[in-house]
Amino acid sequence: MHLKSGVLKVSNHLKRKTMFYHVKELQFNARVTKPDVRFAKLLLEQFGGGNGELKAAMQYFVQAFGCRKPYPDKYDLLMDIATEEFSHLEIVGATIQMLLTGVNSELKNAADESDLTKMLDGQAAKQDYIHQAIVNPHFFLLSGGGPTVTDSQGIPWSGTFVNAMGDLTVDLRSDIAAESRAKLVYENLLSFTDDPLVKESLRFLMTREVAHFQMFEAALESIQPNFPPGILQSDPRHSNKYYNMSQGEDFKGPWNEGKSPEFGEDWKYIEDPIEYVHKSNGLLKEKSEGSPRTEMSVQKTNKLLSAERRNEVSEATSSGNGEMSWQRILH
């Protein structure tokens, strides 16, 4: 499926309206060697699960609205990837449907006792099928032999899966993490099927997660400054302290010694946090050490960046006569 941004001519004028339309071919030609009820159930994780294709499509779709005017290039990116994720949802759904071939027809054989034992190759297979049904009864009893908008355990898809904070630098970081998790799910799914044709589809979908990861990473890098996320800067008295908060063998690395990766501040390792907190009166007497930033420079940056971001949005979304239109109308 390709959900394309289409063009609709209106009353012989050059006015154009955007819309979604469905192209009746898959982006990738999904195939299976034979039915596999058990793997179909596992694959539901990428249909209606918290790291699946529906979650990704809805997340990028929702995030796009807030940057339509101030960041039209990022709006285009998010809508393109959201649309591709919907096409991936169809690939997953089609694969599930093919893996369940035979289930629907047997469910329709209501007059006689089900012949699922034949399809599942004997009594042992039937017992396994019943066990799977007990684990996720809705998948087998209510779906009619097709995909359901749930994860592999039958938990319904939820809008709470969608992360959209309204700050593009934050949203893009969420998207990078989402692609990472989805990639890992596909990687794990590849271990649970021996079907070479299913593996082919899964590898394609996994690869597109890697491609999207890079796209979001590049988009984030194109927004400067983008650290820390949001607008307000961090307090230089506390931004470079590493507290040794656990007992046992301690380790050093670029996260607690040398320069911090974003600010270039000197990490200060607090060996005994309790003593340090006591001596500093609960950190109230804390001083800024190892940081070139000062409270004055931080407050100056806060004001400058606040004004910059505000102007970006207000200039892009202002309406001269009070009337607002989502897209530019051509005459």
N, C-alpha and C positions, 0 to 999 in steps of 0.2 A: 504494500500500500504506500502510495506517495500522497500525503496530504499537502497539496500544492497551494501556494498563494495565487489564486487565479485572477482572471480579468473578465469583467462583465460590462458589456456596452449598454448604455442607458439612453433610450430615446434618440438614437442616431447622433448624440452629442459625443464629445470626447471625454465626458465624465467617466471615471472608472472607479469601481469599488472592489475592494479585496474580499476574498472569501476562501473557504477551504473546500476542496473537492477531492474525491477519491479516485485514484487510478487503480484499476483492477488487476494489477500485477504486484507481486512482492518485490521489495528492493533487492532481496537475495532469494534465490529459488530454493526454498526449504524442501528437504526430502527426508524420508525415513525408510529404513530397510524393511521393518516389520513393526507391528503394534507392540507397545510396551507400557502397560497400565501403570506400573510402579514408577517408571521414569517420568511419565506424564505428570504424575502427582508431584514429583520433585521439581519439575520444570515450572510448576505453578509459582514457585518462589520468584521467578523473573516476570511473571504476568501480573500478579497482584500483591507481591511482597513489598516490604519496606525498602528494599534496594533494587526493585524491579523497574521495568520499562515504563509502566504507567506512572509510577512515582516520578521518574526522571522527566517524562514528558510534561506532567502537570507542574513540576517545580520550575522548569525553565520557562514554560508558558506563562505562569503567574509572575515570575521575576521580570519578564520582559516588559510588562505594562508600565512599571515605574521608570524605566529608562527610555521610553519611546521618544520623548522630545530631547532631554538633556544628552543622551548617548544613543543617537539613532543607529550608529554602527554596531553597538552592543545589543540593541533591540533586534537588529537583523540577525546577528549571531545566535541569540537565544531562541528566536522564533524558528530559525533554520534547524537548530539542533533539537528543539522540542518536537518539530514536525518529523524529523528523522526518528526520534524515539517512539513516536506513534507508529511509524512504519515497522520498527523493531518489535513493538507490541504485537503487531499483526503476524510477524514471522514466528514469534513465540506461540501465539494462539493457534496458528496453522499447524505448527509442529505438534502441539498438544493434541489437537484434533486428529491428526494422522496417527499419533501414537495410541489414541483411543479407538481406532477403527474396529468396528465390530461390537463395541459396547452399546452404542445407541440402538442398533438393530436387535440385540438380545433383550434390551430393556423393553422394546416394543413388543416382544413375544410374551405378552401378558397372559395369554390363554393357557400356556403350558409352563411347566417348570423351566427356568432359564437354562439355556444351553451354554452358559459361560464356561462350564467345566470343559467343554470341547475346545473352545477358543483358548482357554488357559491350560490346556494339555493335562487334564486329570484332576483327581481329588486333592492332591497336595497343592496344586496351583489354585484350586478353588478356595481352599482354606486360607492360603496367603491373600487372596483377593478379599475374602471376608475380613481378615485381619486389617488390611489396608482401609477397608470401608469403615471399620470401627474407629481407626485413628482419625479419619477425615470423612465422616458419613455424608456431608453435604456434597462433596465432590462426586460421589457415586450415585447418591439417591436423588439429588435435586438438579444436577447439571444436565441430565439427559445425555451424558457422554460427550460433553464439551468443556472448555476451560471455564473456570469461575474466577470472579474478581476477589481472590483470596491468596494467601501464601500457601506453602505446601502443607501446613497444619490446619488449614481451613479458617484461619483468622482473616476477617474481611479487610480489604484495603481501606485506608483511612486518610483523610486530608491532613492528619497530623504528621504524616510522612513528609509533607512538603515544607521545605525551609525557604522562606522569602522574608528577608529582614528590611528591604527597602534601601539598603546601602549596597551599591554594586560591588564594592571591594569585599564585603562580607559574603554576599550571595555567590560571587565567583569562587571564593574559597570553599563554600559549601558544595558547589558544583564539582570542584576538583575532588573533594572527598567522596561525593556521590559516585563519580565515575570510578574511583579507586575501589570502592566497596562492590559496585556492580561487576567490575572486572574480576574481582576475587570470587564472587559467586559463580560466574561462568567457569572460572578456572576449576572450582570445586565440582561443578556439575559435570565437567568433562571426565572426571574420575569415576562417575557413576553410570556411564553408558559405554557399551562396546559397539554401538551402531556407528559405522564410519560416516554415514550420511548425516546423522544427527550431530556428530562431532564437527563436521564441516560447517554446519550452520552456527553451532555454538562458538566455534573459533572465529567466524566472521563477526558475530555479535561482540565477542570479547575484544577483538581488535578495534572495533569502532569505539569502545569505551576508552581505549588508549588514545585514539585519535582525538576524541572529545576532550580528554584530560589536557592534551597539549593545546587545544584551541582555547580552553578556559584559562590555562596558565598564561598564554600569550596575551589574551585580553586583559587579564589582571595586571600584567607587566606594563601594558600600554596606558594604564591609569597611574599617574604619578602626582603627588606621593600616594602610596597605598598602604603605608604602615605608620602607626598602628591602624587596624581596621576602624572605620568611622572617621571622626573629625578630631575629637579631643585627644591631646597628647598625654602621655603617661607622666607620672611624677618622677623626676630624675633621682629623688632620694631612694626610691624603691625599685626602679626598673632594672637594675643590674645586680641584685642580690640573689645568691643561691643559698637556700637554707637546707642544711643537712638534717632532714626531718625523720630519718629512720636509723635504727641501730644496726650494726653489722658491718660487713665489708663495704667500704666506700670507694667510689670510682670517680675519676676525673675525665673530662672531655670538653669539647668545644661548647657544651651547654653550661659549663660552670668554671671555665678557666680561659684565659686569653680574652679576645674581643667578642662582644655580642654581635651576632650576624647582621642585625638590622641597624642598630644605633651606633655600633662600633665602640661601645662602652667597655670598660674593663670589668669583667665579672669579679664580684667579691664573694668569696666562699665563706659562709658563716658556719664554722665548725660546731659551735655550741649555741643553737638558737635560743634556748632558755636563758642562758647567761646574757646573751646579746640583747634580748628583749628587756630583761631586768635592768641592765645598765643604761638602756636608752629610754627608760620610763615608758615601756610599751610602744617603742618606736616613735614617740612624740618628739624626742630629742635627736632623731635621725638626721644625718647630714648627707648631702650629695657628694659622693666620692667616686672617682673613676669615670665621671660623666662630663662631657663638655657642655651639656645642657644645663641651664639654670631655670629657676622658677620664672624669672622675667622672660627668658627666651621662649619658654613653653607657653606662657600666656599670650605672647605676641603671635606665636604660630597658631594658637587656637583661634584668635581673632581673624588672622589673615585667611586661614583655611575655611573657617566658617563663612566668611564673606564670599570667598571664591566659589564654594559649593552652592551657596544660596543664589548667587548670581547665575551660575550655570543652569539651575533649575528654573528660576524665575524668568530669565530671558528666553529660555526655550519654550516655556509654557504660557507666557503672557498673551493676553488677548486684547487687542486694541479696542474693539467695540463690545466686549463682553460675550460675544458668541464664540463658542469653541467647536472645532472640528478635529476629528482624530487624524484624518489625512488631508493632504493638500488636494483640492479639487481643480482639475484642469479645465479651462474654458476654450 
